[in-house]
Amino acid sequence: MMGRQATKRELFVMISLDEYVPKDHLLRAVDRYLDLGEFRESLAESYSRTGRPSIDPELMARMLIIGYCYGIRSERRLCEEVGMNLAYRWFCRLGLRDKVPDHSSFSKNRHGRFRDHDAFRQLFDSVLRRCMAEGLVQGEGFATDASLIKADAQRQRSCSGDAGIDWGNPEQASRPVQEYLAALDQANPVVPKRISLTDPAATWTAAAGPAIFAYSTNYLIDLKAGIIVDVEASTVNKIAEVEATKTMIDRVEEKFAIRPRRLVGDTNYGVAAMLGWLVDQKNIAPHVPVWDKSEHHDGTFSRSDFVYDAENNRYVCPAGKYLKPAQRSQQKNPFRYRASLYDCQVCQLKPKCCPNMIIRKIDRSPHEAARDVARAIAKTEAYRQSRRERKKVEMLFAHLKRILKLGQLRLRGPSGAHDEFLLAATAQNLRRMAKKLLRPKQNLNPVMS
């Protein structure tokens, strides 16, 4: 017999939200390891002791974590989802009759007290400390990399970088414009090819295909479990990304007293100044390919064919002659080595050495010793293992864009990029910690036949 559902209109129902959230739900695991005590304390001074109670900042933080964990990019939609989803209400400590905050509350607090007190940095640090307490951060090896994130800026609202732009009264300009003008007063940046009128600090780049305005998110991760130990927003260029990595290493050492033994990165971090900083100042082994343009591919001798005599500060060419620092230019460029004119004129190897020059010259980097250290490490098995482990940071970027849907920023300006990158990294650490520590144990008992 076909059944028919009987609809009962119950006036009063006593339920518990905890009963409707599955035991293996991601938010249960996240809630277990999330402590917002430091977040609340960091904002305590920004609230008045009198007056009407405000929206709980912990509630807004929990809602933002939900949004970044599940790729809900719109704050309007986030408020709707929290109102309808029982698991979201349970995680936010909201009952069935409790009202969800309006979406405008996020904008006012994000651009106000949250940003003034760098609350999202405090939140990220508190989650990282919990990861360290759970043993997910070893501190032996770090990996670094950067990825492009499209800015909320369109080409139609842009102009040439060398065009005279009248920004008007700075006090009446938008927040991204004010941040850009403040940065101009502190530095003298290179004139960009194009500049956005809505987000002037965004970089015009074609590194990832068609030209777009974008920012770089820089990750520094621990290689044990792939936990993000620091994140930094920067402009899209190699110099800025290298400086961001230095900033992150210094900040992690200052806050958590952790300095890695090795740093893994791609060729962008193999420039001489970066290698010298790692080896000479930080005593960190650079598991990084050396950025080297001295190799020749036209059949002539490369710099590697010349042997450096450190004791006498000179190079020995394949013919056995010496290249020494020139006396006249030694003060101007003490790292340029020149051969003798008399040796080069009569040398039989000159067609393979310097066919288009009178004498052979070699420029030696002041950080060449650190470059030699990186070259020696590149020949070891530990280096090959580091190259395999570097994929962990690339996987985090793929997760950031495909799962968390952070392919384009919603907030403008460097501070907006800073906030979004911090929240996304916090969500990634929470998800990874929850899945690593609460992963169901496999039954390893042998099957009896």
C-alpha positions as CSV (number, residue, x, y, z in Angstrom):
1,M,0.0,0.0,0.0
2,M,1.3,3.5,-0.9
3,G,2.0,5.5,2.1
4,R,1.2,9.2,2.6
5,Q,3.2,11.5,4.8
6,A,1.1,13.0,7.6
7,T,1.8,16.7,8.1
8,K,1.7,17.7,11.7
9,R,1.7,21.4,12.7
10,E,3.5,21.5,16.0
11,L,3.2,24.8,17.9
12,F,6.3,24.2,20.1
13,V,9.3,22.1,19.3
14,M,12.3,21.5,21.6
15,I,15.3,20.7,19.6
16,S,19.1,21.0,19.9
17,L,21.2,22.2,17.0
18,D,24.0,19.9,18.2
19,E,21.8,16.9,17.2
20,Y,21.5,18.1,13.6
21,V,25.3,18.6,13.0
22,P,27.0,15.4,11.9
23,K,29.8,14.1,14.1
24,D,32.2,14.2,11.2
25,H,31.3,17.6,10.0
26,L,34.3,19.9,9.2
27,L,33.0,22.7,11.3
28,R,33.0,20.5,14.4
29,A,36.7,19.8,13.9
30,V,37.4,23.5,13.2
31,D,35.4,24.5,16.3
32,R,37.5,22.1,18.5
33,Y,40.7,23.9,17.6
34,L,39.5,27.5,17.2
35,D,40.1,29.8,20.1
36,L,39.1,33.4,19.6
37,G,40.2,34.6,23.1
38,E,43.2,36.6,21.7
39,F,41.0,38.0,18.9
40,R,38.5,39.4,21.4
41,E,41.3,40.8,23.7
42,S,43.0,42.6,20.8
43,L,39.7,44.5,20.1
44,A,38.7,45.2,23.7
45,E,40.2,48.7,23.7
46,S,38.2,49.8,20.6
47,Y,34.8,49.3,22.3
48,S,33.2,51.8,24.7
49,R,32.5,50.7,28.3
50,T,29.0,52.3,28.1
51,G,26.2,52.3,25.6
52,R,24.3,49.7,23.7
53,P,26.1,46.3,23.3
54,S,27.6,45.9,19.8
55,I,27.5,42.8,17.6
56,D,29.9,40.2,19.1
57,P,33.2,40.4,17.2
58,E,33.6,36.7,17.8
59,L,30.4,36.1,15.9
60,M,31.6,38.1,12.9
61,A,35.0,36.3,13.0
62,R,33.2,32.9,13.0
63,M,31.0,34.0,10.0
64,L,34.0,35.1,8.1
65,I,35.8,31.8,8.7
66,I,32.8,30.0,7.4
67,G,32.8,32.2,4.3
68,Y,36.5,31.5,3.5
69,C,36.4,27.8,4.4
70,Y,33.5,27.2,2.0
71,G,34.3,29.7,-0.7
72,I,31.3,32.0,0.0
73,R,32.7,35.2,-1.4
74,S,29.7,37.5,-1.0
75,E,28.9,38.8,2.5
76,R,25.3,39.2,1.6
77,R,25.1,35.5,0.6
78,L,27.1,34.6,3.7
79,C,24.5,36.1,5.9
80,E,21.8,34.3,4.0
81,E,23.6,30.9,4.3
82,V,24.2,31.3,8.0
83,G,20.5,32.1,8.5
84,M,19.4,28.9,6.7
85,N,22.2,26.4,7.4
86,L,21.9,24.7,10.8
87,A,25.6,23.7,10.9
88,Y,26.6,27.3,10.3
89,R,24.2,28.5,13.1
90,W,25.7,25.9,15.5
91,F,29.3,27.0,14.6
92,C,28.4,30.7,15.1
93,R,26.7,30.0,18.5
94,L,23.3,31.2,17.1
95,G,20.0,29.7,18.1
96,L,17.1,29.2,15.8
97,R,15.5,32.5,16.8
98,D,18.7,34.5,16.9
99,K,19.1,37.2,14.3
100,V,22.0,37.1,11.8
101,P,24.0,40.4,11.6
102,D,23.4,42.6,8.5
103,H,26.1,42.4,5.8
104,S,26.9,46.1,6.3
105,S,28.3,45.3,9.8
106,F,31.2,43.5,8.2
107,S,32.2,46.4,6.0
108,K,32.1,48.9,8.9
109,N,34.1,46.7,11.3
110,R,36.6,45.5,8.6
111,H,37.5,49.0,7.5
112,G,37.4,50.3,11.1
113,R,38.4,48.5,14.3
114,F,39.5,45.3,12.7
115,R,42.0,47.0,10.4
116,D,43.1,49.5,13.0
117,H,44.1,46.8,15.4
118,D,45.3,44.3,12.7
119,A,42.8,41.8,14.2
120,F,43.1,39.4,11.3
121,R,46.8,39.1,11.9
122,Q,46.1,38.3,15.5
123,L,43.6,35.6,14.4
124,F,46.1,34.1,12.0
125,D,48.8,34.0,14.7
126,S,46.5,32.4,17.3
127,V,45.6,29.6,14.8
128,L,49.3,29.1,14.0
129,R,50.1,28.8,17.7
130,R,47.5,26.0,18.0
131,C,49.1,24.2,15.0
132,M,52.4,24.4,16.8
133,A,50.9,23.1,20.0
134,E,49.5,20.2,18.2
135,G,52.9,19.3,16.7
136,L,52.1,20.2,13.1
137,V,55.0,22.7,12.7
138,Q,58.5,21.3,12.9
139,G,60.5,24.4,11.9
140,E,63.3,22.4,10.2
141,G,62.4,23.4,6.6
142,F,60.3,26.2,5.1
143,A,59.1,26.7,1.5
144,T,58.2,29.9,-0.1
145,D,56.4,30.9,-3.3
146,A,54.0,33.6,-4.7
147,S,50.9,33.4,-6.7
148,L,48.9,36.0,-8.7
149,I,45.4,37.0,-7.5
150,K,43.4,39.2,-9.8
151,A,42.5,42.6,-8.3
152,D,39.0,44.1,-8.3
153,A,40.0,46.5,-11.1
154,Q,39.0,46.6,-14.8
155,R,41.1,47.7,-17.8
156,Q,38.3,50.1,-18.8
157,R,38.9,52.1,-15.6
158,S,42.6,52.6,-16.2
159,C,45.0,54.9,-18.1
160,S,48.7,55.0,-19.1
161,G,51.1,55.1,-16.2
162,D,52.9,58.3,-17.5
163,A,49.6,60.2,-17.9
164,G,49.1,63.1,-15.6
165,I,46.3,62.0,-13.2
166,D,44.5,64.5,-11.1
167,W,43.4,62.6,-8.0
168,G,41.7,65.6,-6.6
169,N,41.5,66.2,-2.8
170,P,43.2,63.3,-1.1
171,E,40.9,63.6,1.9
172,Q,37.8,63.0,-0.3
173,A,39.4,60.2,-2.4
174,S,38.5,56.5,-1.9
175,R,40.5,54.4,0.5
176,P,42.5,52.6,-2.1
177,V,43.5,55.9,-3.7
178,Q,44.5,57.3,-0.3
179,E,46.7,54.3,0.4
180,Y,48.3,54.7,-3.0
181,L,49.1,58.4,-2.5
182,A,50.4,57.7,1.0
183,A,52.8,55.1,-0.5
184,L,54.0,57.6,-3.2
185,D,55.0,60.0,-0.4
186,Q,57.2,57.4,1.2
187,A,58.9,56.0,-1.9
188,N,59.6,56.7,-5.5
189,P,58.2,53.7,-7.5
190,V,58.9,52.9,-11.1
191,V,56.3,54.4,-13.5
192,P,53.9,51.5,-14.4
193,K,52.7,50.8,-17.9
194,R,49.1,51.2,-16.9
195,I,47.5,52.3,-13.6
196,S,44.0,51.6,-12.4
197,L,41.8,54.5,-11.3
198,T,39.9,52.3,-8.8
199,D,42.8,50.4,-7.3
200,P,46.1,52.3,-8.2
201,A,48.3,50.0,-6.1
202,A,47.4,47.0,-8.2
203,T,50.1,45.8,-10.7
204,W,49.4,45.6,-14.4
205,T,50.9,42.3,-15.4
206,A,50.6,39.7,-18.2
207,A,52.6,37.0,-16.3
208,A,49.6,34.6,-16.1
209,G,48.1,35.2,-19.6
210,P,46.1,38.2,-20.8
211,A,47.2,41.4,-18.9
212,I,45.3,42.1,-15.7
213,F,45.6,44.1,-12.5
214,A,46.7,41.8,-9.7
215,Y,48.4,41.4,-6.4
216,S,50.8,38.7,-5.2
217,T,50.1,36.5,-2.2
218,N,53.3,35.2,-0.7
219,Y,53.3,32.0,1.4
220,L,55.9,30.7,3.8
221,I,55.0,27.2,4.8
222,D,56.4,24.5,7.1
223,L,57.3,21.4,5.1
224,K,56.2,18.9,7.7
225,A,52.4,19.2,7.3
226,G,52.1,22.1,4.9
227,I,51.0,24.6,7.5
228,I,51.2,28.3,6.5
229,V,53.5,30.0,9.0
230,D,53.2,33.5,7.4
231,V,51.5,35.3,4.5
232,E,52.3,38.6,2.9
233,A,50.6,40.7,0.2
234,S,52.9,42.4,-2.4
235,T,53.0,43.9,-5.8
236,V,53.7,41.6,-8.8
237,N,57.4,41.7,-9.4
238,K,60.4,39.5,-8.4
239,I,62.0,42.1,-6.1
240,A,58.8,42.7,-4.1
241,E,58.3,38.9,-3.7
242,V,61.9,38.4,-2.5
243,E,61.5,41.2,0.0
244,A,58.2,39.7,1.2
245,T,60.0,36.4,1.9
246,K,62.6,38.2,3.9
247,T,59.9,40.0,5.9
248,M,58.1,36.7,6.6
249,I,61.2,34.9,7.8
250,D,62.1,37.8,10.1
251,R,58.6,38.0,11.4
252,V,58.3,34.3,12.2
253,E,61.6,34.4,14.0
254,E,60.7,37.5,16.0
255,K,57.2,36.2,17.0
256,F,57.7,32.5,17.4
257,A,61.6,32.1,17.8
258,I,61.7,29.8,14.8
259,R,64.4,29.9,12.2
260,P,64.5,27.1,9.6
261,R,67.6,25.2,8.7
262,R,66.7,25.3,5.0
263,L,64.5,27.3,2.7
264,V,63.0,25.8,-0.5
265,G,62.0,28.0,-3.4
266,D,62.1,28.4,-7.1
267,T,64.6,30.3,-9.3
268,N,63.0,33.7,-8.4
269,Y,64.6,33.4,-5.0
270,G,68.0,32.4,-6.4
271,V,69.2,35.9,-7.0
272,A,72.6,36.7,-5.5
273,A,71.4,39.2,-2.8
274,M,68.8,36.8,-1.5
275,L,71.3,33.9,-1.3
276,G,73.8,36.1,0.4
277,W,71.1,37.2,3.0
278,L,70.2,33.5,3.7
279,V,73.7,32.2,4.0
280,D,75.6,35.1,5.5
281,Q,73.0,36.7,7.8
282,K,70.5,34.0,8.6
283,N,72.7,30.8,8.3
284,I,69.9,29.1,6.4
285,A,70.7,26.5,3.7
286,P,69.3,27.7,0.4
287,H,67.7,24.8,-1.4
288,V,67.1,27.1,-4.3
289,P,68.2,27.1,-8.0
290,V,70.8,29.8,-8.6
291,W,69.7,32.6,-10.9
292,D,72.7,32.4,-13.3
293,K,72.9,34.0,-16.8
294,S,76.7,33.5,-17.2
295,E,76.5,30.3,-19.2
296,H,77.1,30.7,-22.9
297,H,75.4,28.6,-25.6
298,D,77.2,29.8,-28.6
299,G,80.3,27.6,-28.2
300,T,82.4,30.2,-26.4
301,F,83.8,29.8,-22.9
302,S,81.4,30.4,-20.0
303,R,82.3,31.8,-16.6
304,S,82.3,28.2,-15.2
305,D,85.2,27.5,-17.5
306,F,87.4,29.9,-15.5
307,V,88.7,28.9,-12.1
308,Y,88.6,31.4,-9.2
309,D,91.7,31.6,-7.1
310,A,90.4,32.9,-3.8
311,E,93.8,33.3,-2.2
312,N,95.1,35.6,-4.8
313,N,91.7,37.1,-5.8
314,R,91.9,36.3,-9.5
315,Y,90.5,34.0,-12.2
316,V,92.5,31.5,-14.2
317,C,91.5,31.1,-17.8
318,P,91.6,27.8,-19.8
319,A,94.9,28.9,-21.2
320,G,96.4,29.4,-17.8
321,K,96.4,33.2,-17.8
322,Y,95.1,35.4,-15.0
323,L,92.2,37.8,-14.9
324,K,92.6,40.4,-12.1
325,P,90.6,43.4,-10.9
326,A,91.6,46.4,-12.9
327,Q,93.5,49.1,-11.0
328,R,91.7,52.0,-12.5
329,S,88.2,50.7,-12.0
330,Q,88.8,48.8,-8.7
331,Q,87.1,51.5,-6.6
332,K,84.2,51.8,-9.0
333,N,83.6,48.1,-9.5
334,P,85.9,45.9,-7.5
335,F,84.2,42.7,-8.7
336,R,85.1,43.1,-12.4
337,Y,88.1,41.0,-13.5
338,R,90.0,41.7,-16.7
339,A,92.6,39.8,-18.6
340,S,95.8,41.3,-19.9
341,L,95.7,42.8,-23.4
342,Y,99.1,41.2,-24.2
343,D,97.8,37.8,-23.1
344,C,94.6,38.0,-25.1
345,Q,96.2,39.3,-28.4
346,V,98.5,36.3,-28.8
347,C,96.2,33.6,-27.3
348,Q,95.1,30.8,-29.6
349,L,91.9,30.3,-27.7
350,K,90.7,33.9,-28.2
351,P,88.1,32.8,-30.9
352,K,86.4,30.6,-28.3
353,C,86.9,33.0,-25.5
354,C,86.2,36.6,-26.5
355,P,85.9,36.8,-30.4
356,N,84.0,40.1,-30.3
357,M,86.0,41.8,-27.5
358,I,89.6,43.0,-27.2
359,I,90.0,41.3,-23.8
360,R,87.9,38.9,-21.6
361,K,86.0,40.4,-18.7
362,I,84.3,38.6,-15.9
363,D,81.9,40.1,-13.4
364,R,81.9,38.3,-10.0
365,S,79.0,38.9,-7.6
366,P,79.8,40.1,-4.1
367,H,77.6,37.2,-2.9
368,E,79.4,34.6,-5.1
369,A,80.4,32.6,-2.0
370,A,76.7,32.1,-1.1
371,R,76.0,31.2,-4.7
372,D,78.6,28.5,-4.6
373,V,77.0,27.2,-1.4
374,A,73.6,26.9,-3.3
375,R,75.3,25.2,-6.2
376,A,76.9,22.6,-3.9
377,I,73.6,21.9,-2.2
378,A,71.9,21.5,-5.6
379,K,74.1,18.4,-6.2
380,T,72.8,16.5,-3.0
381,E,70.0,14.1,-2.5
382,A,68.5,16.4,0.2
383,Y,68.1,19.1,-2.5
384,R,66.1,16.6,-4.7
385,Q,63.9,15.8,-1.8
386,S,63.3,19.5,-1.2
387,R,62.3,19.9,-4.8
388,R,59.6,17.3,-4.3
389,E,58.4,18.8,-1.0
390,R,58.1,22.2,-2.7
391,K,54.9,21.0,-4.4
392,K,53.1,21.5,-1.0
393,V,53.1,25.2,-1.4
394,E,51.9,24.9,-5.0
395,M,49.0,22.7,-3.8
396,L,48.0,25.3,-1.3
397,F,47.7,27.9,-4.1
398,A,45.6,25.5,-6.2
399,H,43.4,24.9,-3.1
400,L,43.1,28.6,-2.6
401,K,41.8,29.3,-6.0
402,R,39.8,26.2,-6.8
403,I,38.3,25.3,-3.4
404,L,38.2,28.6,-1.5
405,K,37.4,30.4,-4.8
406,L,39.9,33.2,-4.2
407,G,40.7,33.8,-7.8
408,Q,39.8,37.5,-7.6
409,L,39.8,39.9,-4.7
410,R,36.7,41.6,-3.5
411,L,38.4,44.3,-1.4
412,R,40.6,47.0,-3.0
413,G,43.9,48.4,-2.0
414,P,46.9,46.9,-0.3
415,S,45.1,46.7,3.0
416,G,42.2,44.9,1.4
417,A,44.5,42.3,-0.2
418,H,46.3,42.0,3.2
419,D,43.0,41.2,5.0
420,E,41.8,38.7,2.4
421,F,45.1,36.8,2.2
422,L,45.2,36.5,6.0
423,L,41.7,35.2,6.3
424,A,42.2,32.7,3.5
425,A,45.4,31.4,5.0
426,T,43.7,31.2,8.4
427,A,40.9,29.1,6.8
428,Q,43.5,26.8,5.1
429,N,45.3,26.2,8.3
430,L,42.1,25.4,10.2
431,R,41.0,23.0,7.5
432,R,44.3,21.3,7.4
433,M,44.6,21.0,11.2
434,A,41.1,19.6,11.4
435,K,41.6,17.0,8.8
436,K,45.1,16.0,10.0
437,L,44.2,15.6,13.6
438,L,40.7,14.2,13.4
439,R,41.3,11.9,10.5
440,P,39.6,8.5,11.2
441,K,42.2,5.9,12.0
442,Q,42.3,3.0,9.7
443,N,41.7,-0.5,11.0
444,L,45.2,-2.1,10.8
445,N,44.2,-5.4,12.4
446,P,44.9,-8.3,10.1
447,V,41.9,-10.1,8.6
448,M,41.6,-13.6,9.9
449,S,40.8,-16.1,7.2
